[in-house]
Amino acid sequence: MVHWRTEVLLKIKAVTWNNYCRHLKSLYNFAIEQNFINIKDNPFKKMMVREDKAPRKVLDDVIFKKIDLLFQNEENLPARLQPKWFILCLINVLKYTGIRRAQLVKLRVKDISLSRKMICIPSHINKSHKYHEIPIPQILFSDFQRIAYELKKKGDNDDAQFFNVNRFSTTNYRQGKEMSNHQLSHIFNVLSKVVHCKISPHRFRHTLATKLIKNKTSIYDVKRILGHSDLKVTMSYIEEDPEDLRSALDSVY
């Protein structure tokens, strides 16, 4: 097994091997418990390997500055990044709430409570299968009001998709259809090419978690905002800043 693992790791990454290993380990455990195979020990036990440190996932202030400069001149915007006001709204919602891509795409008009200033995420669209709420920051409230107003003006009901670029774009071919996960990802692929930096919806979650901790927000509050079930997951989202660690050591005595 060890020899085979060594050969496989020449072709795939450690993280991919570990994912395969978890699934195969579970499969063998089930087969052993049900006596489908005549072995006592799981061959995939202790076969996972140490993964290389993941690449930097936090977006820094330089990247946000590039995005701001890009949207200051609407004439230079690619068609996929228009209308400007709606794409900026998508970026800011991800930036200030850390909402998951799949959740954002599946939100309905009825899931947005303007009276309570709350994003209400139903259990059936949440990764943890639990109901979750994210407060709407004041900086985003006018954007939410505008989308709600525009959708109502178009005659959309409470079951309509709330974040749907196809309801406002005059250039894309998906007018009249709902915005998909793939379409949202494509918007950020285009943005990445223009600003010459990899930007994805999920990177905003890591960035928000890191910034909240730097602003002395309780780790438990960060966990609640991101909707994590396990504090360990929240901890994995936070990128350590060597300067913060140095300052902590300098302030001991």
Secondary structure as GFF3:
##gff-version 3
##sequence-region A 1 253
A	DSSP	alpha_helix	2	8	.	.	.	ID=ss1
A	DSSP	alpha_helix	14	33	.	.	.	ID=ss2
A	DSSP	alpha_helix	61	72	.	.	.	ID=ss3
A	DSSP	three_ten_helix	74	76	.	.	.	ID=ss4
A	DSSP	three_ten_helix	79	81	.	.	.	ID=ss5
A	DSSP	alpha_helix	84	97	.	.	.	ID=ss6
A	DSSP	alpha_helix	101	106	.	.	.	ID=ss7
A	DSSP	three_ten_helix	109	111	.	.	.	ID=ss8
A	DSSP	beta_strand	112	113	.	.	.	ID=ss9
A	DSSP	beta_strand	118	121	.	.	.	ID=ss10
A	DSSP	three_ten_helix	123	125	.	.	.	ID=ss11
A	DSSP	beta_strand	132	135	.	.	.	ID=ss12
A	DSSP	alpha_helix	138	153	.	.	.	ID=ss13
A	DSSP	three_ten_helix	165	167	.	.	.	ID=ss14
A	DSSP	alpha_helix	181	195	.	.	.	ID=ss15
A	DSSP	alpha_helix	201	214	.	.	.	ID=ss16
A	DSSP	alpha_helix	219	226	.	.	.	ID=ss17
A	DSSP	alpha_helix	231	237	.	.	.	ID=ss18
A	DSSP	alpha_helix	242	250	.	.	.	ID=ss19
###
